[in-house]
């Protein structure tokens, strides 16, 4: 037995939030549940070019991605409500003190505010536990639900990239707080911009 095999792996990270919401770092045992969420609404997950559904065509592909991730620095977690996995959220380190947030919610659970609640909890963890200074996120210009999620999570619109049809958002630890009322983004105005740029 090698030293690596004898070294115990750290326990998965679990962030327990308000109202029964929890973020739990993926383990290989989660592969079937993740697959079931993807399979339930595969077309919707591909609708905005994100690619989650295409990356994971089988349970084994998900299990392999957890056991040997392409980016081992990325924190990949399930979003749980009362013990039921409703989606996924991740935190990917970028520059020093900066990480990118990404998320999706299973089709049967959309419309319950899970993504916004999960983003807020992950932001608190990123700032208060990891000591990060800035979070970034992006969403397709035509993905109004994701734009609203970022707005409701306290992110500020920072960039409009018409060539990529995306909107970039940011949240800073030193001046923005997740608990503050969100800065309102006029989604109708963004929709008008989208019509012009698409």
N, C-alpha and C positions, 0 to 999 in steps of 0.2 A: 504494500500500500504506500503510495507516495504521500509527501507532506501535504500537497494540495488536496488530496482525497481525505486526509485526516483533519484538515482545518475546517472547523464548522463554518457554514455559511451564515451570514448575519440574518436575523429574522426580517421578513418583509416589512417595509415601512407601512404603517397604517395611520391615517389622519382621520380622526373622528370629529365631525362637525355637528352643527345644530340640526335639530329635527330628524335625527336618525340617519343623516347622510354621512357616509364614510368613503374615504379613498384608500384602497388597499393595493399595494404593489403586486403586480402579477406574479404568479407562480405557475409552473407547468400544469398544476391541477386545474387552473382556470381555463385551459385551452378549449375544452368543449363548450363551456358557457359563453366564451368570447365568440367562438364559431357560430353558435346558435343565434346570438345577437346579430352578427353580420349576415347570416343566412336569411334571417327573418325579413330583412329589407335591404338586400344587396344592391339593388338599383339606386335607392336613395343615397347610399353611402358613396356611390360613384358619380352622383349627379353634379357635383361641383369640382370634379377633377382631382379629388383628394387621393384616391387610389387605395384606400384601406381594403375594400372588398376584393380588388384584384390582387393585392399582395398576399392575401390569406385565403386561398381556394380550398384548403383542407384543415382539419383539426391538427394534423401533424405539422403543417407549415406554421401554425400559430405556436404550437409547443416548441418547435425548433427556434422560433424567433425569441421566445422567452428564455430558453436555455442558453442560446448563443446569439445574443442580439448583435445587429450590425453596429449599433452604438451603445456600448455598455454604460456610458455616462448618462444616458437618457432614463429618467424615472417614468416608468409606464405603469399606470394604475387603473383599476376598475373603479367605477362610480357605483356605489351601493346605496340603496334606499331600503331600510328595514331588512337588510341582509340579502336583498335581490340585486344582482348586477344589472344596471340600466344603461351603462355606457363606459367609455374609456376617456382618460385624460393623461396627458404626458407633459413632462418638463424637460426640455433639451437645452443643455448648456451651449451658449454661443461664445460671446466675448467674456472677458473678466467681469464678473458681477452681473452678467446678463444671461437670461435664459428665455426660450420660446415656449409658449403654452399652445398645446393642440388638444382637441377633444372631439368626440362624437357621442351621440346618444342613439340607442337602438330605436328603430322606427316605432315600435309599440309603446315607447316611453316619451316620445317627443311632445312638447307642449306643457311640460310640468315644471319647467324652470331648473331641471337638474344640471344642465351645463353651466348656467350662471352661478348656481350655488357651489358647484364643484370648482369652478375657476376662482371664486372668492376664497374658498378654503385652501386651495393650492397656492394662491398668492400670499396668504397669511403665512403658510409654511415656508414658502420661498424667501420671504422677507425676514420673518422672525426666527426661523430655525436655521436656514441655510445662509442667511446674511446677504442675499442678493440685493442689488441696487435697482435693477430694472427688469421688467418682464415685457416681452413683445409677443404679438400675435398677429395673424393675418387672416383675412376671410375674402372669399370671392365677392365681387361687387353685387352679384345677383343672389347671394346667399343671405337674404334679409334676416333669417333666424339667427345666424351666427353673428351678424353685425349687431343685432339687438343683444345677444348674449354678452358680447364684449362691452357694449355700452352699459348694460345693467351690472356688469362686474367692476365698473369703475375705470375701464380703459379709455384712453383718449385717442381720437383719430389723429394719426401722425403723418400719414402718407397716402396718396392716391396714385396708383400705378395703372394707368389706362391701358398700357401695352399688355400687362399681365392680367388685367381686369380684376385687380385685388385692391384691398384697402388694408393698410398697415396700422396697427394700434400699439400703444405703449402704456405702461403703468410704472411709476417710480416709487420706490420705498420712502424716499426722503420728503416728497411733497404731496403725493397722492396716497390716500389710504383706502383700502377696500371698503371700510365701513362708512366712508363719506358718501353722500348722495352722488350718484353717477353724473358725469357730464353728459348732457343730452346731445345725441347726434340726430339730426333731422333725417330720418330714413326716407321721407318723401323726396328730399333734396338729393340724397344719394341715388334714389331710384331714377330721378331725372338725369343725373350724371351718367348712370348706367345705360340709359336708353341712348344717350348721345355717343357713348364710347364703345358700345357693343357692336 
